[in-house]
């Protein structure tokens, strides 16, 4: 698949995953970021609970602000503004909760509440999301109080690597739909994909490698 060379067995395998509809917890992958943003915004707007916005705190160090923001956008997954409400479907952007809760970056979750926590870095109390994650298999679910974390963007200068900018933000993004680009490095529970929407074989490889098993892929 990586070389775009498919045998007859490969074609039959792909055909076995074609579906007209998908389960509710499947994340659909788009080829373009614009489609992801538009669809997630529409789904978020359908919920009528109060909106909560999180604005990132950026430390651009020796860089100009515009340079630092551009570097953070290019290197990290953390967003400049994250807008949530109860009922929003999200995916975590880091493995911060793996050791305690067994959650991968990309685990499927739903915002069920908000909690108050003091952020020592920002020196203020923050109203932060409580997310319920469904474990794979029959392990039930777990509720996690999400905290802000630092995302570092490193740049190379004169053969030295240094942390050139740091963004402090909640490690979440809306997860009804994702672009294939934004899904890189995430491990998703199940994905749906329309192969006619991709424009190179590398995108197909990235999309298929987001899940653990073939049965977790749904072709539209």
Secondary structure by P-SEA (a helix, b strand, c coil): cccccccaaaaaaaaaaccccccccbbbbbccaaaaaaaaaaaaaacccbbbbbbbbbbcccccaaaaaaaaaaccccccbbbbcccbbbbbccccccccccccccccccccbbbbbbccccccccbbbbbbbbccccccccccbbbbbbbbbbbbcccccccccccccccccccccccccccccbbbccccccccccccaaaaaaaaaccccccccccc
